[in-house]
């Protein structure tokens, strides 16, 4: 029982770690800065110039 829980936790950690690492490198090296969840959801990253944002409208 303990071995089964340990192996399951180890496999979960490894697969989550691999996916997180791939996603991290995609954000670093892709020109459009999209990661796995952006590609799966068909969303994109929109950059705003911080100088042009009116802070009174943020709250």
C-alpha distance matrix in Angstrom:
0.0 3.8 5.4 5.1 6.4 8.6 10.0 10.7 12.3 14.2 15.5 16.5 18.3 20.0 21.3 22.5 24.1 25.9 27.2 28.3 30.0 31.8 33.0 34.2 36.2 37.6 39.0 40.5 42.1 43.0 46.5 45.7 42.7 40.4 36.7 34.2 34.1 37.9 38.2 35.9 37.6 41.0 42.0 43.9 44.4 47.8 49.3 51.9 54.4 53.6 57.4 58.0 55.4 56.9 54.7 56.2 54.6 51.1 50.5
3.8 0.0 3.8 5.4 5.2 6.1 8.6 9.9 10.5 12.1 14.2 15.3 16.3 18.2 20.0 21.0 22.1 24.2 25.8 26.6 28.1 30.2 31.4 32.2 34.3 36.0 37.3 38.5 40.3 41.5 44.9 44.3 41.1 39.1 35.4 33.2 33.2 37.0 37.5 35.4 37.2 40.5 41.2 42.8 43.1 46.4 47.7 50.1 52.5 51.6 55.3 56.2 53.6 55.2 52.9 54.5 53.1 49.5 49.0
5.4 3.8 0.0 3.8 5.5 5.0 6.0 8.4 9.8 10.3 12.1 14.0 15.1 16.2 18.2 19.7 20.6 22.3 24.2 25.3 26.5 28.4 30.0 30.9 32.7 34.4 36.0 37.1 38.6 39.8 43.4 43.0 39.9 37.9 34.1 31.9 32.3 36.0 36.3 34.3 36.4 39.6 40.4 42.0 42.3 45.8 47.1 49.8 52.1 51.5 55.2 56.1 53.7 55.5 53.4 55.2 53.7 50.1 49.9
5.1 5.4 3.8 0.0 3.8 5.4 5.2 6.0 8.5 9.8 10.6 12.1 14.1 15.3 16.5 18.1 19.6 21.1 22.6 24.0 25.5 27.1 28.5 29.8 31.6 33.0 34.6 36.1 37.5 38.4 41.9 41.3 38.3 36.1 32.3 29.7 30.0 33.8 33.9 31.7 33.7 37.0 38.0 39.8 40.4 43.9 45.5 48.2 50.7 50.3 54.0 54.7 52.2 54.1 52.0 53.7 52.1 48.5 48.3
6.4 5.2 5.5 3.8 0.0 3.8 5.6 5.1 6.0 8.5 9.9 10.4 12.1 14.1 15.4 16.3 17.9 19.9 21.1 22.1 23.9 25.8 26.8 27.9 30.1 31.5 32.8 34.3 36.0 36.9 40.4 39.6 36.4 34.3 30.5 28.2 28.1 31.9 32.4 30.3 32.0 35.4 36.1 37.8 38.2 41.6 43.0 45.6 48.1 47.4 51.1 51.8 49.3 51.0 48.8 50.5 48.9 45.3 45.0
8.6 6.1 5.0 5.4 3.8 0.0 3.8 5.5 5.2 6.1 8.6 9.9 10.5 12.2 14.3 15.3 16.1 18.2 20.0 20.8 22.1 24.3 25.6 26.4 28.3 30.1 31.4 32.6 34.3 35.5 39.1 38.6 35.3 33.5 29.7 27.7 28.0 31.7 32.2 30.5 32.5 35.6 36.2 37.6 37.7 41.1 42.3 45.0 47.2 46.5 50.3 51.2 48.8 50.7 48.5 50.4 49.0 45.3 45.2
10.0 8.6 6.0 5.2 5.6 3.8 0.0 3.8 5.4 5.0 6.1 8.5 9.8 10.4 12.2 14.0 15.0 16.4 18.3 19.7 20.8 22.5 24.2 25.3 26.9 28.5 30.2 31.4 32.8 33.9 37.5 37.2 34.1 32.1 28.3 26.0 26.7 30.4 30.5 28.7 31.0 34.0 34.9 36.4 36.8 40.3 41.7 44.6 47.0 46.6 50.4 51.2 48.9 51.0 49.1 51.1 49.5 45.9 46.0
10.7 9.9 8.4 6.0 5.1 5.5 3.8 0.0 3.8 5.4 5.2 6.1 8.5 9.9 10.7 12.1 13.9 15.4 16.6 18.1 19.8 21.3 22.5 24.0 25.9 27.1 28.7 30.3 31.7 32.5 36.0 35.3 32.3 30.0 26.2 23.7 24.0 27.8 28.0 25.9 28.0 31.2 32.1 33.8 34.4 37.9 39.5 42.3 44.9 44.5 48.3 48.9 46.6 48.5 46.7 48.5 46.7 43.2 43.3
12.3 10.5 9.8 8.5 6.0 5.2 5.4 3.8 0.0 3.8 5.5 5.1 6.0 8.5 10.0 10.4 11.9 14.1 15.4 16.1 17.9 19.9 20.9 21.9 24.1 25.6 26.8 28.3 30.0 31.0 34.5 33.8 30.6 28.6 24.8 22.7 22.9 26.6 27.3 25.5 27.4 30.6 31.0 32.5 32.7 36.1 37.4 40.1 42.5 41.9 45.6 46.4 44.0 45.9 43.9 45.8 44.3 40.7 40.7
14.2 12.1 10.3 9.8 8.5 6.1 5.0 5.4 3.8 0.0 3.8 5.5 5.1 6.1 8.7 9.9 10.3 12.2 14.3 15.2 16.2 18.3 19.9 20.6 22.4 24.2 25.7 26.8 28.3 29.6 33.2 32.9 29.7 28.0 24.2 22.3 23.1 26.7 27.1 25.7 27.9 30.8 31.4 32.5 32.6 36.1 37.3 40.1 42.3 41.9 45.7 46.6 44.5 46.6 44.7 46.9 45.4 41.8 42.1
15.5 14.2 12.1 10.6 9.9 8.6 6.1 5.2 5.5 3.8 0.0 3.8 5.4 5.1 6.1 8.4 9.7 10.5 12.3 14.0 15.2 16.6 18.3 19.7 21.2 22.6 24.5 25.8 27.0 27.9 31.6 31.2 28.2 26.2 22.4 20.1 21.0 24.6 24.6 23.0 25.5 28.3 29.3 30.6 31.1 34.7 36.2 39.2 41.7 41.6 45.3 46.0 44.0 46.3 44.6 46.8 45.0 41.5 42.0
16.5 15.3 14.0 12.1 10.4 9.9 8.5 6.1 5.1 5.5 3.8 0.0 3.8 5.5 5.4 6.0 8.3 10.0 10.7 12.0 14.1 15.5 16.5 18.0 20.1 21.2 22.6 24.3 25.9 26.6 30.0 29.3 26.2 24.0 20.3 17.9 18.3 22.1 22.4 20.7 22.8 25.8 26.5 28.0 28.5 32.0 33.5 36.4 39.0 38.7 42.5 43.1 40.9 43.0 41.3 43.4 41.6 38.0 38.4
18.3 16.3 15.1 14.1 12.1 10.5 9.8 8.5 6.0 5.1 5.4 3.8 0.0 3.8 5.6 5.2 5.8 8.5 10.0 10.3 11.9 14.1 15.2 15.9 18.1 19.8 21.0 22.2 24.0 25.2 28.6 28.2 24.9 23.2 19.4 17.8 18.4 21.9 22.6 21.5 23.5 26.4 26.6 27.6 27.6 31.0 32.2 35.0 37.3 36.9 40.6 41.5 39.4 41.6 39.8 42.0 40.5 36.9 37.4
20.0 18.2 16.2 15.3 14.1 12.2 10.4 9.9 8.5 6.1 5.1 5.5 3.8 0.0 3.8 5.5 5.0 6.1 8.6 9.8 10.4 12.2 14.2 15.1 16.5 18.3 20.1 21.1 22.4 23.7 27.3 27.2 24.1 22.5 18.7 17.0 18.4 21.8 21.9 21.1 23.6 26.1 26.6 27.4 27.6 31.1 32.3 35.4 37.6 37.6 41.3 42.2 40.4 42.8 41.3 43.7 42.1 38.6 39.4
21.3 20.0 18.2 16.5 15.4 14.3 12.2 10.7 10.0 8.7 6.1 5.4 5.6 3.8 0.0 3.8 5.4 5.1 6.2 8.5 9.8 10.7 12.3 14.1 15.6 16.6 18.6 20.1 21.2 21.9 25.5 25.1 22.3 20.2 16.4 14.1 15.4 18.9 18.8 17.6 20.3 22.8 23.7 24.8 25.4 29.0 30.5 33.7 36.2 36.4 40.2 40.8 39.0 41.5 40.1 42.5 40.6 37.2 38.1
22.5 21.0 19.7 18.1 16.3 15.3 14.0 12.1 10.4 9.9 8.4 6.0 5.2 5.5 3.8 0.0 3.8 5.5 5.2 6.0 8.5 10.0 10.5 12.0 14.3 15.3 16.6 18.4 20.0 20.7 24.1 23.4 20.3 18.2 14.5 12.6 13.3 16.8 17.4 16.4 18.5 21.2 21.6 22.6 22.8 26.4 27.8 30.8 33.3 33.3 37.0 37.7 35.7 38.1 36.6 38.9 37.1 33.6 34.4
24.1 22.1 20.6 19.6 17.9 16.1 15.0 13.9 11.9 10.3 9.7 8.3 5.8 5.0 5.4 3.8 0.0 3.8 5.5 5.1 6.0 8.6 9.8 10.3 12.3 14.1 15.4 16.5 18.2 19.5 23.0 22.8 19.5 18.2 14.5 13.4 14.8 17.9 18.6 18.3 20.5 22.8 22.8 23.2 23.0 26.5 27.5 30.5 32.6 32.6 36.3 37.3 35.5 38.0 36.6 39.1 37.6 34.1 35.1
25.9 24.2 22.3 21.1 19.9 18.2 16.4 15.4 14.1 12.2 10.5 10.0 8.5 6.1 5.1 5.5 3.8 0.0 3.8 5.5 5.1 6.2 8.6 9.8 10.7 12.3 14.4 15.5 16.5 17.6 21.3 21.4 18.5 16.9 13.3 12.0 14.2 17.0 17.0 16.9 19.7 21.5 22.0 22.4 22.5 26.2 27.3 30.6 32.9 33.2 36.9 37.7 36.2 39.0 37.9 40.5 38.8 35.5 36.8
27.2 25.8 24.2 22.6 21.1 20.0 18.3 16.6 15.4 14.3 12.3 10.7 10.0 8.6 6.2 5.2 5.5 3.8 0.0 3.8 5.4 5.2 6.1 8.5 10.1 10.5 12.5 14.4 15.4 15.9 19.4 18.9 16.1 14.0 10.3 8.4 10.4 13.4 13.5 13.2 15.9 17.9 18.4 19.0 19.4 23.1 24.6 27.9 30.5 31.0 34.7 35.2 33.6 36.3 35.3 37.9 35.9 32.7 34.0
28.3 26.6 25.3 24.0 22.1 20.8 19.7 18.1 16.1 15.2 14.0 12.0 10.3 9.8 8.5 6.0 5.1 5.5 3.8 0.0 3.8 5.5 5.1 6.0 8.7 9.8 10.7 12.4 14.3 15.2 18.5 17.9 14.6 13.2 9.6 9.0 10.4 13.2 14.1 14.4 16.4 18.3 18.0 18.2 17.9 21.4 22.5 25.6 27.9 28.1 31.8 32.6 30.9 33.6 32.4 35.1 33.4 30.0 31.3
30.0 28.1 26.5 25.5 23.9 22.1 20.8 19.8 17.9 16.2 15.2 14.1 11.9 10.4 9.8 8.5 6.0 5.1 5.4 3.8 0.0 3.8 5.4 5.0 6.3 8.6 10.0 10.7 12.2 13.8 17.3 17.6 14.4 13.6 10.4 10.6 12.9 15.0 15.6 16.5 18.8 20.2 19.9 19.5 19.0 22.4 23.1 26.3 28.3 28.7 32.3 33.3 32.0 35.0 33.9 36.8 35.3 32.0 33.6
31.8 30.2 28.4 27.1 25.8 24.3 22.5 21.3 19.9 18.3 16.6 15.5 14.1 12.2 10.7 10.0 8.6 6.2 5.2 5.5 3.8 0.0 3.8 5.4 5.3 6.2 8.8 10.0 10.5 11.4 15.1 15.4 12.7 11.5 8.3 8.1 11.2 13.0 12.8 14.0 16.7 17.6 17.8 17.5 17.5 21.1 22.2 25.7 27.9 28.8 32.3 33.0 32.0 35.0 34.4 37.2 35.4 32.3 34.2
33.0 31.4 30.0 28.5 26.8 25.6 24.2 22.5 20.9 19.9 18.3 16.5 15.2 14.2 12.3 10.5 9.8 8.6 6.1 5.1 5.4 3.8 0.0 3.8 5.5 5.0 6.4 8.8 10.1 10.3 13.6 13.1 10.0 8.5 5.1 5.6 8.2 9.7 10.3 11.7 13.8 14.9 14.5 14.2 14.1 17.7 18.9 22.4 24.8 25.6 29.2 29.7 28.5 31.5 30.8 33.6 31.7 28.6 30.5
34.2 32.2 30.9 29.8 27.9 26.4 25.3 24.0 21.9 20.6 19.7 18.0 15.9 15.1 14.1 12.0 10.3 9.8 8.5 6.0 5.0 5.4 3.8 0.0 3.8 5.4 5.3 6.5 8.9 10.2 13.2 13.3 9.8 9.7 7.2 9.1 11.1 12.1 13.3 15.1 16.7 17.6 16.6 15.5 14.5 17.7 18.2 21.4 23.3 23.9 27.4 28.4 27.3 30.4 29.5 32.6 31.1 27.9 29.8
36.2 34.3 32.7 31.6 30.1 28.3 26.9 25.9 24.1 22.4 21.2 20.1 18.1 16.5 15.6 14.3 12.3 10.7 10.1 8.7 6.3 5.3 5.5 3.8 0.0 3.8 5.4 5.0 6.0 8.1 11.5 12.5 9.6 10.1 8.3 10.2 13.1 13.6 14.0 16.2 18.3 18.5 17.8 16.4 15.6 18.7 19.1 22.5 24.2 25.2 28.6 29.6 28.9 32.2 31.7 34.9 33.4 30.4 32.7
37.6 36.0 34.4 33.0 31.5 30.1 28.5 27.1 25.6 24.2 22.6 21.2 19.8 18.3 16.6 15.3 14.1 12.3 10.5 9.8 8.6 6.2 5.0 5.4 3.8 0.0 3.8 5.4 5.4 5.4 9.0 9.4 6.9 6.7 5.4 7.7 10.7 10.5 10.6 13.3 15.3 15.0 14.6 13.2 12.8 16.2 17.1 20.7 22.8 24.2 27.5 28.1 27.5 30.9 30.7 33.8 31.9 29.2 31.6
39.0 37.3 36.0 34.6 32.8 31.4 30.2 28.7 26.8 25.7 24.5 22.6 21.0 20.1 18.6 16.6 15.4 14.4 12.5 10.7 10.0 8.8 6.4 5.3 5.4 3.8 0.0 3.8 5.8 5.7 8.2 8.0 4.5 5.6 5.4 8.9 10.8 10.1 11.3 14.2 15.3 15.0 13.6 11.6 10.3 13.4 13.8 17.3 19.3 20.5 23.9 24.6 23.9 27.3 27.0 30.2 28.5 25.7 28.2
40.5 38.5 37.1 36.1 34.3 32.6 31.4 30.3 28.3 26.8 25.8 24.3 22.2 21.1 20.1 18.4 16.5 15.5 14.4 12.4 10.7 10.0 8.8 6.5 5.0 5.4 3.8 0.0 3.8 6.1 8.2 9.6 6.7 9.0 9.1 12.3 14.5 13.8 14.8 17.8 19.0 18.6 17.1 14.8 13.0 15.6 15.2 18.5 19.8 21.0 24.2 25.3 25.0 28.5 28.3 31.6 30.3 27.6 30.2
42.1 40.3 38.6 37.5 36.0 34.3 32.8 31.7 30.0 28.3 27.0 25.9 24.0 22.4 21.2 20.0 18.2 16.5 15.4 14.3 12.2 10.5 10.1 8.9 6.0 5.4 5.8 3.8 0.0 3.8 6.4 8.8 7.3 9.4 10.0 12.8 15.6 14.6 14.6 17.9 19.5 18.5 17.6 15.3 14.2 16.7 16.6 20.1 21.5 23.1 26.1 27.0 27.1 30.7 30.9 34.2 32.7 30.2 33.0
43.0 41.5 39.8 38.4 36.9 35.5 33.9 32.5 31.0 29.6 27.9 26.6 25.2 23.7 21.9 20.7 19.5 17.6 15.9 15.2 13.8 11.4 10.3 10.2 8.1 5.4 5.7 6.1 3.8 0.0 3.8 5.5 5.1 6.7 8.3 11.2 13.8 12.1 11.8 15.3 16.8 15.3 14.5 12.1 11.6 14.2 14.8 18.5 20.3 22.3 25.3 25.7 25.8 29.4 29.8 33.0 31.2 28.9 31.8
46.5 44.9 43.4 41.9 40.4 39.1 37.5 36.0 34.5 33.2 31.6 30.0 28.6 27.3 25.5 24.1 23.0 21.3 19.4 18.5 17.3 15.1 13.6 13.2 11.5 9.0 8.2 8.2 6.4 3.8 0.0 3.8 5.5 8.1 10.9 14.0 16.0 13.5 13.5 17.2 18.1 16.0 14.8 11.7 10.8 12.6 12.8 16.3 17.8 20.3 23.0 23.2 23.8 27.5 28.3 31.5 29.8 27.8 31.0
45.7 44.3 43.0 41.3 39.6 38.6 37.2 35.3 33.8 32.9 31.2 29.3 28.2 27.2 25.1 23.4 22.8 21.4 18.9 17.9 17.6 15.4 13.1 13.3 12.5 9.4 8.0 9.6 8.8 5.5 3.8 0.0 3.9 5.6 9.1 12.2 13.5 10.5 10.9 14.6 14.9 12.7 11.1 7.9 7.3 9.4 10.4 14.1 16.3 18.8 21.6 21.4 21.5 25.1 26.0 29.0 27.0 25.1 28.2
42.7 41.1 39.9 38.3 36.4 35.3 34.1 32.3 30.6 29.7 28.2 26.2 24.9 24.1 22.3 20.3 19.5 18.5 16.1 14.6 14.4 12.7 10.0 9.8 9.6 6.9 4.5 6.7 7.3 5.1 5.5 3.9 0.0 3.8 6.6 10.3 11.5 9.2 10.4 13.9 14.3 13.0 11.1 8.3 6.8 9.6 10.3 14.1 16.3 18.1 21.3 21.5 21.2 24.7 25.0 28.1 26.2 23.8 26.7
40.4 39.1 37.9 36.1 34.3 33.5 32.1 30.0 28.6 28.0 26.2 24.0 23.2 22.5 20.2 18.2 18.2 16.9 14.0 13.2 13.6 11.5 8.5 9.7 10.1 6.7 5.6 9.0 9.4 6.7 8.1 5.6 3.8 0.0 3.8 6.9 8.0 5.6 6.7 10.0 10.6 9.6 8.3 6.5 6.7 10.3 12.1 15.8 18.6 20.3 23.7 23.5 22.7 26.0 26.2 29.0 26.7 24.3 26.9
36.7 35.4 34.1 32.3 30.5 29.7 28.3 26.2 24.8 24.2 22.4 20.3 19.4 18.7 16.4 14.5 14.5 13.3 10.3 9.6 10.4 8.3 5.1 7.2 8.3 5.4 5.4 9.1 10.0 8.3 10.9 9.1 6.6 3.8 0.0 3.8 5.7 5.3 6.3 8.8 10.2 10.4 9.8 9.2 9.6 13.3 15.1 18.7 21.4 22.7 26.2 26.3 25.1 28.2 28.0 30.7 28.5 25.7 27.9
34.2 33.2 31.9 29.7 28.2 27.7 26.0 23.7 22.7 22.3 20.1 17.9 17.8 17.0 14.1 12.6 13.4 12.0 8.4 9.0 10.6 8.1 5.6 9.1 10.2 7.7 8.9 12.3 12.8 11.2 14.0 12.2 10.3 6.9 3.8 0.0 3.8 5.4 5.2 6.2 8.6 9.7 10.2 11.0 12.3 16.1 18.3 21.8 24.8 26.0 29.6 29.4 28.0 30.9 30.6 33.0 30.6 27.8 29.7
34.1 33.2 32.3 30.0 28.1 28.0 26.7 24.0 22.9 23.1 21.0 18.3 18.4 18.4 15.4 13.3 14.8 14.2 10.4 10.4 12.9 11.2 8.2 11.1 13.1 10.7 10.8 14.5 15.6 13.8 16.0 13.5 11.5 8.0 5.7 3.8 0.0 3.8 5.4 5.1 6.0 8.2 8.3 9.9 11.4 14.9 17.5 20.7 23.9 24.9 28.5 28.0 26.2 28.9 28.4 30.6 28.0 25.2 26.9
37.9 37.0 36.0 33.8 31.9 31.7 30.4 27.8 26.6 26.7 24.6 22.1 21.9 21.8 18.9 16.8 17.9 17.0 13.4 13.2 15.0 13.0 9.7 12.1 13.6 10.5 10.1 13.8 14.6 12.1 13.5 10.5 9.2 5.6 5.3 5.4 3.8 0.0 3.8 5.6 5.3 5.7 5.0 6.1 8.1 11.6 14.5 17.8 21.1 22.5 25.9 25.2 23.7 26.5 26.6 28.8 26.1 23.6 25.7
38.2 37.5 36.3 33.9 32.4 32.2 30.5 28.0 27.3 27.1 24.6 22.4 22.6 21.9 18.8 17.4 18.6 17.0 13.5 14.1 15.6 12.8 10.3 13.3 14.0 10.6 11.3 14.8 14.6 11.8 13.5 10.9 10.4 6.7 6.3 5.2 5.4 3.8 0.0 3.8 5.5 5.0 6.5 7.9 10.6 14.1 17.0 20.5 23.7 25.5 28.8 28.0 26.8 29.7 30.0 32.2 29.4 27.1 29.3
35.9 35.4 34.3 31.7 30.3 30.5 28.7 25.9 25.5 25.7 23.0 20.7 21.5 21.1 17.6 16.4 18.3 16.9 13.2 14.4 16.5 14.0 11.7 15.1 16.2 13.3 14.2 17.8 17.9 15.3 17.2 14.6 13.9 10.0 8.8 6.2 5.1 5.6 3.8 0.0 3.8 5.5 7.9 10.5 13.3 16.7 19.8 23.0 26.5 27.9 31.3 30.4 28.8 31.4 31.5 33.4 30.4 28.1 29.8
37.6 37.2 36.4 33.7 32.0 32.5 31.0 28.0 27.4 27.9 25.5 22.8 23.5 23.6 20.3 18.5 20.5 19.7 15.9 16.4 18.8 16.7 13.8 16.7 18.3 15.3 15.3 19.0 19.5 16.8 18.1 14.9 14.3 10.6 10.2 8.6 6.0 5.3 5.5 3.8 0.0 3.8 5.5 8.9 11.8 14.7 18.1 21.0 24.6 25.9 29.2 28.0 26.2 28.6 28.7 30.4 27.3 25.1 26.8
41.0 40.5 39.6 37.0 35.4 35.6 34.0 31.2 30.6 30.8 28.3 25.8 26.4 26.1 22.8 21.2 22.8 21.5 17.9 18.3 20.2 17.6 14.9 17.6 18.5 15.0 15.0 18.6 18.5 15.3 16.0 12.7 13.0 9.6 10.4 9.7 8.2 5.7 5.0 5.5 3.8 0.0 3.8 6.9 10.4 13.0 16.6 19.6 23.1 25.0 28.1 26.6 25.3 27.9 28.5 30.3 27.1 25.3 27.4
42.0 41.2 40.4 38.0 36.1 36.2 34.9 32.1 31.0 31.4 29.3 26.5 26.6 26.6 23.7 21.6 22.8 22.0 18.4 18.0 19.9 17.8 14.5 16.6 17.8 14.6 13.6 17.1 17.6 14.5 14.8 11.1 11.1 8.3 9.8 10.2 8.3 5.0 6.5 7.9 5.5 3.8 0.0 3.8 7.1 9.5 13.1 15.9 19.6 21.3 24.4 23.0 21.6 24.2 24.8 26.6 23.6 21.7 24.0
43.9 42.8 42.0 39.8 37.8 37.6 36.4 33.8 32.5 32.5 30.6 28.0 27.6 27.4 24.8 22.6 23.2 22.4 19.0 18.2 19.5 17.5 14.2 15.5 16.4 13.2 11.6 14.8 15.3 12.1 11.7 7.9 8.3 6.5 9.2 11.0 9.9 6.1 7.9 10.5 8.9 6.9 3.8 0.0 3.8 6.4 9.8 12.9 16.4 18.4 21.5 20.3 19.3 22.3 23.1 25.3 22.5 20.7 23.4
44.4 43.1 42.3 40.4 38.2 37.7 36.8 34.4 32.7 32.6 31.1 28.5 27.6 27.6 25.4 22.8 23.0 22.5 19.4 17.9 19.0 17.5 14.1 14.5 15.6 12.8 10.3 13.0 14.2 11.6 10.8 7.3 6.8 6.7 9.6 12.3 11.4 8.1 10.6 13.3 11.8 10.4 7.1 3.8 0.0 3.8 6.5 9.9 13.2 15.0 18.2 17.4 16.5 19.7 20.3 22.9 20.5 18.4 21.3
47.8 46.4 45.8 43.9 41.6 41.1 40.3 37.9 36.1 36.1 34.7 32.0 31.0 31.1 29.0 26.4 26.5 26.2 23.1 21.4 22.4 21.1 17.7 17.7 18.7 16.2 13.4 15.6 16.7 14.2 12.6 9.4 9.6 10.3 13.3 16.1 14.9 11.6 14.1 16.7 14.7 13.0 9.5 6.4 3.8 0.0 3.8 6.6 10.1 12.3 15.1 14.0 13.3 16.6 17.6 20.2 17.8 16.3 19.5
49.3 47.7 47.1 45.5 43.0 42.3 41.7 39.5 37.4 37.3 36.2 33.5 32.2 32.3 30.5 27.8 27.5 27.3 24.6 22.5 23.1 22.2 18.9 18.2 19.1 17.1 13.8 15.2 16.6 14.8 12.8 10.4 10.3 12.1 15.1 18.3 17.5 14.5 17.0 19.8 18.1 16.6 13.1 9.8 6.5 3.8 0.0 3.8 6.7 9.0 11.9 11.4 11.2 14.8 15.9 18.9 17.1 15.6 19.1
51.9 50.1 49.8 48.2 45.6 45.0 44.6 42.3 40.1 40.1 39.2 36.4 35.0 35.4 33.7 30.8 30.5 30.6 27.9 25.6 26.3 25.7 22.4 21.4 22.5 20.7 17.3 18.5 20.1 18.5 16.3 14.1 14.1 15.8 18.7 21.8 20.7 17.8 20.5 23.0 21.0 19.6 15.9 12.9 9.9 6.6 3.8 0.0 3.8 6.0 8.6 7.7 7.5 11.2 12.7 15.8 14.2 13.2 16.9
54.4 52.5 52.1 50.7 48.1 47.2 47.0 44.9 42.5 42.3 41.7 39.0 37.3 37.6 36.2 33.3 32.6 32.9 30.5 27.9 28.3 27.9 24.8 23.3 24.2 22.8 19.3 19.8 21.5 20.3 17.8 16.3 16.3 18.6 21.4 24.8 23.9 21.1 23.7 26.5 24.6 23.1 19.6 16.4 13.2 10.1 6.7 3.8 0.0 3.8 5.4 5.6 6.9 10.7 12.3 15.6 15.0 14.3 18.0
53.6 51.6 51.5 50.3 47.4 46.5 46.6 44.5 41.9 41.9 41.6 38.7 36.9 37.6 36.4 33.3 32.6 33.2 31.0 28.1 28.7 28.8 25.6 23.9 25.2 24.2 20.5 21.0 23.1 22.3 20.3 18.8 18.1 20.3 22.7 26.0 24.9 22.5 25.5 27.9 25.9 25.0 21.3 18.4 15.0 12.3 9.0 6.0 3.8 0.0 3.8 5.5 5.5 8.7 9.4 13.1 13.1 12.0 15.5
57.4 55.3 55.2 54.0 51.1 50.3 50.4 48.3 45.6 45.7 45.3 42.5 40.6 41.3 40.2 37.0 36.3 36.9 34.7 31.8 32.3 32.3 29.2 27.4 28.6 27.5 23.9 24.2 26.1 25.3 23.0 21.6 21.3 23.7 26.2 29.6 28.5 25.9 28.8 31.3 29.2 28.1 24.4 21.5 18.2 15.1 11.9 8.6 5.4 3.8 0.0 3.8 5.7 8.1 9.6 13.0 13.6 13.5 16.9
58.0 56.2 56.1 54.7 51.8 51.2 51.2 48.9 46.4 46.6 46.0 43.1 41.5 42.2 40.8 37.7 37.3 37.7 35.2 32.6 33.3 33.0 29.7 28.4 29.6 28.1 24.6 25.3 27.0 25.7 23.2 21.4 21.5 23.5 26.3 29.4 28.0 25.2 28.0 30.4 28.0 26.6 23.0 20.3 17.4 14.0 11.4 7.7 5.6 5.5 3.8 0.0 3.8 6.4 9.2 11.9 11.7 12.4 15.9
55.4 53.6 53.7 52.2 49.3 48.8 48.9 46.6 44.0 44.5 44.0 40.9 39.4 40.4 39.0 35.7 35.5 36.2 33.6 30.9 32.0 32.0 28.5 27.3 28.9 27.5 23.9 25.0 27.1 25.8 23.8 21.5 21.2 22.7 25.1 28.0 26.2 23.7 26.8 28.8 26.2 25.3 21.6 19.3 16.5 13.3 11.2 7.5 6.9 5.5 5.7 3.8 0.0 3.8 6.0 8.9 8.4 8.6 12.2
56.9 55.2 55.5 54.1 51.0 50.7 51.0 48.5 45.9 46.6 46.3 43.0 41.6 42.8 41.5 38.1 38.0 39.0 36.3 33.6 35.0 35.0 31.5 30.4 32.2 30.9 27.3 28.5 30.7 29.4 27.5 25.1 24.7 26.0 28.2 30.9 28.9 26.5 29.7 31.4 28.6 27.9 24.2 22.3 19.7 16.6 14.8 11.2 10.7 8.7 8.1 6.4 3.8 0.0 3.8 5.6 5.9 7.3 10.3
54.7 52.9 53.4 52.0 48.8 48.5 49.1 46.7 43.9 44.7 44.6 41.3 39.8 41.3 40.1 36.6 36.6 37.9 35.3 32.4 33.9 34.4 30.8 29.5 31.7 30.7 27.0 28.3 30.9 29.8 28.3 26.0 25.0 26.2 28.0 30.6 28.4 26.6 30.0 31.5 28.7 28.5 24.8 23.1 20.3 17.6 15.9 12.7 12.3 9.4 9.6 9.2 6.0 3.8 0.0 3.8 5.4 5.3 7.8
56.2 54.5 55.2 53.7 50.5 50.4 51.1 48.5 45.8 46.9 46.8 43.4 42.0 43.7 42.5 38.9 39.1 40.5 37.9 35.1 36.8 37.2 33.6 32.6 34.9 33.8 30.2 31.6 34.2 33.0 31.5 29.0 28.1 29.0 30.7 33.0 30.6 28.8 32.2 33.4 30.4 30.3 26.6 25.3 22.9 20.2 18.9 15.8 15.6 13.1 13.0 11.9 8.9 5.6 3.8 0.0 3.8 5.6 6.5
54.6 53.1 53.7 52.1 48.9 49.0 49.5 46.7 44.3 45.4 45.0 41.6 40.5 42.1 40.6 37.1 37.6 38.8 35.9 33.4 35.3 35.4 31.7 31.1 33.4 31.9 28.5 30.3 32.7 31.2 29.8 27.0 26.2 26.7 28.5 30.6 28.0 26.1 29.4 30.4 27.3 27.1 23.6 22.5 20.5 17.8 17.1 14.2 15.0 13.1 13.6 11.7 8.4 5.9 5.4 3.8 0.0 3.8 5.7
51.1 49.5 50.1 48.5 45.3 45.3 45.9 43.2 40.7 41.8 41.5 38.0 36.9 38.6 37.2 33.6 34.1 35.5 32.7 30.0 32.0 32.3 28.6 27.9 30.4 29.2 25.7 27.6 30.2 28.9 27.8 25.1 23.8 24.3 25.7 27.8 25.2 23.6 27.1 28.1 25.1 25.3 21.7 20.7 18.4 16.3 15.6 13.2 14.3 12.0 13.5 12.4 8.6 7.3 5.3 5.6 3.8 0.0 3.8
50.5 49.0 49.9 48.3 45.0 45.2 46.0 43.3 40.7 42.1 42.0 38.4 37.4 39.4 38.1 34.4 35.1 36.8 34.0 31.3 33.6 34.2 30.5 29.8 32.7 31.6 28.2 30.2 33.0 31.8 31.0 28.2 26.7 26.9 27.9 29.7 26.9 25.7 29.3 29.8 26.8 27.4 24.0 23.4 21.3 19.5 19.1 16.9 18.0 15.5 16.9 15.9 12.2 10.3 7.8 6.5 5.7 3.8 0.0
